[in-house]
Amino acid sequence: MAVINPISTLAVEEIKNYICKIETRFDADVLYLNGPISPELIGLLQFEINELRKEMTNKKLCVMLTTNGGDANTTERVVYIFRHFYDEVEFIIPDYAYSAGTILCMSGDRIWMNYGSVLGPIDPQVMNKEGKFVPALGYLEKINSLLAKAQNNTLSEAEFLILKDFDLAELSQYEQARDLTTELLKDWLVKYKFKNWNIHSSSKKPVSLREKKKRAEKIAKDLADYSHWKSHGRPLNIEVLTKELKLQIDDFGMSDDVQDNILSLQSIVVDFMRINSIQALVLTRRTNI
């Protein structure tokens, strides 16, 4: 007979209590996701949302997301699942959402962060021939640097061997992942994030579809600029996102009660995952742990 840890049982009750409080504040279903955006996520996500929809007619979902990133193809499937059930999808970032997590956020109608939350550059992770996920833009940046040296006849012998032995099929895979992420981001920004952006705040003139596409393309280009950000995990906070990238972000820190509930839920879940050696977790108010 299994022995139930009373500390874990108490944590589960607290987790669900905080989820319900956040649902009331945002008038939405809440789904908590912490972990990599990998193919294994799809089945779990489908199960949890199907369970959630058994008792609900709410057409708005708030996704509380914490992730280091993952696979762009899986990210696209996740968006399909969310949008099949919900007309509105918003993302709450209590801590960080890097790479594919940032791309996923761009499919939302709104993004909620506070002073401590960060997104990151859109550097897709691709599985290499050793079966490990690697950041595609870092590899492409290095290859482009070596090619430039080759053109200038400044390539060292060691660098020549690296370039010579690089798998062209693998390189093509990295290029395809880069192109997919930027196309997804541009499409989702226009379709979802910018759908209610109809008037320019400065001139008060109507916003055209062309202007929305142009803004989305600029944001996608900037987020994919590896030479600018220098790092796959570069943290981009509210100030950088709003001022430098001109991306509208809502601040959940404007309400102390909302911020307390979000950060308390995050703290409890992170501790729960650490104590129970859990690498990924999807939770709703109906989840049985």
C-alpha positions in Angstrom: 0.0 0.0 0.0 1.4 3.4 -1.0 2.2 5.9 1.7 0.9 9.4 1.0 3.3 12.2 2.0 1.1 14.6 4.1 3.4 17.5 3.1 2.7 16.8 -0.6 -1.0 16.3 0.1 -1.1 19.8 1.7 0.8 21.3 -1.2 -1.6 19.8 -3.7 -4.5 21.4 -1.9 -2.8 24.8 -1.8 -1.9 24.5 -5.5 -5.5 24.0 -6.5 -6.7 26.7 -4.1 -4.4 29.2 -5.8 -5.4 28.1 -9.3 -9.0 28.7 -8.4 -8.2 32.2 -7.0 -6.4 33.1 -10.3 -9.3 31.7 -12.3 -11.7 34.0 -10.5 -9.4 37.0 -11.0 -8.9 36.4 -14.7 -12.4 35.0 -15.4 -10.8 32.1 -17.2 -9.7 28.5 -17.0 -6.1 28.3 -15.7 -3.6 25.7 -16.9 -0.2 25.6 -15.2 2.7 24.3 -17.4 6.2 23.9 -16.1 8.8 22.0 -18.2 10.2 21.6 -21.7 8.0 22.0 -24.8 8.7 18.5 -26.1 6.6 15.9 -28.0 5.9 14.1 -24.8 3.9 17.1 -23.6 1.1 16.7 -26.2 -0.6 13.7 -24.7 -0.5 15.1 -21.2 -1.8 18.4 -22.4 -4.7 16.8 -24.3 -5.7 14.8 -21.3 -5.7 17.7 -18.8 -7.7 20.0 -21.1 -10.2 17.3 -21.9 -10.7 16.8 -18.2 -11.0 20.5 -17.7 -13.6 20.9 -20.4 -15.9 18.3 -19.0 -17.4 20.8 -16.5 -16.7 24.1 -18.2 -18.1 26.4 -20.9 -15.5 29.1 -20.4 -14.0 30.3 -23.7 -10.9 31.9 -22.2 -7.7 30.1 -21.0 -4.9 31.6 -19.0 -1.7 29.5 -19.3 0.8 30.0 -16.4 4.0 29.1 -18.2 7.6 28.3 -17.1 9.9 26.7 -19.6 13.4 26.7 -21.0 12.0 26.1 -24.4 11.9 23.2 -26.8 10.7 22.1 -30.1 9.0 24.5 -32.6 6.8 21.8 -34.1 5.5 20.8 -30.7 4.9 24.5 -30.0 2.7 24.7 -33.0 0.7 21.6 -31.9 0.2 23.1 -28.5 -1.3 26.3 -30.0 -3.7 24.1 -32.1 -4.9 22.4 -28.9 -5.4 25.7 -27.0 -7.2 27.3 -29.9 -9.5 24.3 -30.6 -11.1 24.8 -27.2 -10.7 28.5 -26.4 -11.4 31.7 -28.2 -9.1 33.7 -26.0 -5.7 32.5 -24.7 -3.5 34.6 -22.3 -0.1 33.8 -20.9 1.1 34.5 -17.4 4.9 34.3 -16.9 5.7 34.1 -13.2 9.4 33.5 -13.8 10.8 32.7 -17.4 9.7 31.4 -20.8 12.7 31.1 -23.1 13.1 30.2 -26.8 10.0 28.1 -27.9 8.3 29.4 -24.7 8.7 32.9 -26.0 7.2 31.8 -29.4 4.3 30.2 -27.6 3.6 33.4 -25.7 3.3 35.3 -29.1 0.2 33.1 -29.9 -1.6 34.7 -26.9 -4.1 37.5 -26.9 -2.3 39.0 -24.0 1.0 38.4 -22.1 1.2 39.0 -18.4 4.6 39.6 -16.7 6.0 41.5 -13.7 9.3 43.0 -12.8 10.9 39.6 -12.3 9.5 37.8 -15.4 11.6 37.3 -18.5 11.2 36.0 -22.1 14.1 35.2 -24.4 15.4 35.3 -28.0 13.6 32.9 -30.3 16.4 30.3 -30.7 14.7 27.0 -31.7 16.0 23.8 -30.2 16.7 21.0 -32.7 17.6 17.4 -32.1 21.0 16.7 -33.4 22.3 13.3 -34.6 23.4 12.4 -31.1 19.7 12.7 -30.0 20.3 15.9 -28.0 18.4 19.2 -28.3 20.7 22.0 -29.4 20.0 25.8 -30.1 19.8 26.2 -33.8 20.8 29.8 -34.1 24.0 29.3 -32.2 25.1 26.7 -34.7 24.1 28.8 -37.7 25.9 31.8 -36.3 29.1 29.7 -35.9 28.8 28.2 -39.4 28.2 31.7 -41.0 31.3 33.0 -39.1 33.4 30.1 -40.5 32.1 30.7 -44.0 33.0 34.4 -43.8 36.5 33.5 -42.7 36.8 31.0 -45.6 35.8 33.7 -48.1 38.5 36.0 -46.6 41.1 33.2 -46.6 41.6 33.6 -42.8 40.2 30.1 -41.9 42.6 28.1 -39.7 43.2 24.4 -40.3 41.2 23.4 -37.2 38.3 25.6 -38.3 38.5 24.1 -41.8 38.1 20.6 -40.4 35.1 21.7 -38.3 33.5 23.2 -41.4 34.4 20.3 -43.6 32.9 17.7 -41.3 29.7 19.6 -40.6 26.6 17.6 -41.7 24.8 19.6 -44.4 21.5 17.9 -43.7 21.8 18.9 -40.1 22.6 22.5 -41.2 19.5 22.5 -43.3 17.4 21.3 -40.4 18.7 24.2 -38.3 17.8 26.7 -41.1 14.3 25.2 -41.4 13.8 25.5 -37.7 14.8 29.1 -37.7 12.5 29.9 -40.6 9.6 28.1 -39.0 9.9 29.9 -35.7 10.0 33.4 -37.4 7.0 32.5 -39.6 5.0 31.2 -36.7 5.7 34.2 -34.6 4.8 36.7 -37.4 1.5 34.8 -38.1 0.5 34.5 -34.5 1.3 38.1 -33.6 -1.0 39.4 -36.4 -3.7 36.8 -35.8 -3.9 37.0 -32.0 -1.7 39.5 -30.2 -2.5 42.4 -32.6 -6.2 41.5 -33.3 -7.4 44.3 -31.1 -4.7 46.8 -32.1 -6.9 49.0 -34.2 -5.8 52.5 -33.4 -2.3 54.0 -33.2 -1.8 55.4 -29.6 0.1 58.4 -30.8 -1.7 59.5 -34.0 -5.1 58.0 -33.2 -5.2 56.8 -36.8 -6.5 53.3 -37.8 -3.9 50.5 -37.9 -3.8 48.7 -41.2 -3.2 45.0 -41.7 0.0 45.9 -43.5 1.2 47.8 -40.5 0.4 44.9 -38.2 2.4 42.6 -40.5 5.3 45.0 -40.6 5.4 45.3 -36.8 5.2 41.5 -36.4 8.1 41.0 -38.9 10.2 43.5 -37.0 9.6 41.8 -33.7 10.4 38.4 -35.2 13.6 39.7 -36.8 14.7 41.3 -33.6 14.0 38.3 -31.4 15.9 36.0 -33.8 18.9 38.3 -33.9 21.5 36.0 -32.3 24.3 38.4 -32.9 22.5 41.1 -30.9 21.4 39.0 -27.9 24.6 36.9 -27.8 23.0 34.1 -25.8 20.2 31.5 -26.2 19.1 32.2 -22.6 19.4 36.0 -22.6 16.7 37.3 -20.3 14.4 40.0 -21.8 12.3 41.8 -19.2 9.2 44.0 -19.5 11.4 47.1 -20.1 13.3 45.6 -23.0 10.2 44.0 -24.5 8.1 47.1 -24.4 10.6 49.8 -25.1 13.1 48.1 -27.4 10.8 45.7 -29.2 7.6 47.7 -28.9 5.6 44.7 -27.7 2.6 45.3 -25.5 3.0 43.5 -22.1 0.5 43.6 -19.2 1.9 43.9 -15.7 0.3 41.5 -13.2 2.4 43.3 -10.5 0.0 46.3 -10.7 -2.3 44.3 -8.4 -0.7 43.1 -5.1 -3.4 40.4 -4.6 -3.0 39.0 -8.1 0.8 39.1 -7.9 0.8 37.4 -4.5 -1.4 34.6 -5.8 0.7 34.0 -8.9 4.0 34.0 -7.1 2.7 31.9 -4.3 1.4 29.3 -6.7 4.8 29.3 -8.5 6.8 28.9 -5.4 4.7 26.0 -4.1 4.7 24.2 -7.4 8.5 24.6 -7.9 9.1 23.2 -4.4 6.7 20.4 -5.0 8.5 19.5 -8.3 11.9 19.6 -6.6 10.9 17.5 -3.6 9.2 14.9 -5.8 11.9 15.0 -8.5 9.4 16.0 -11.2 10.9 17.5 -14.4 7.7 18.6 -16.1 4.2 19.2 -14.8 0.8 20.3 -16.2 -1.9 21.2 -13.7 -5.5 22.4 -13.7 -8.0 22.6 -10.8 -9.2 19.1 -11.9 -5.7 17.4 -12.0 -5.3 14.3 -9.8 -1.7 14.2 -8.4 
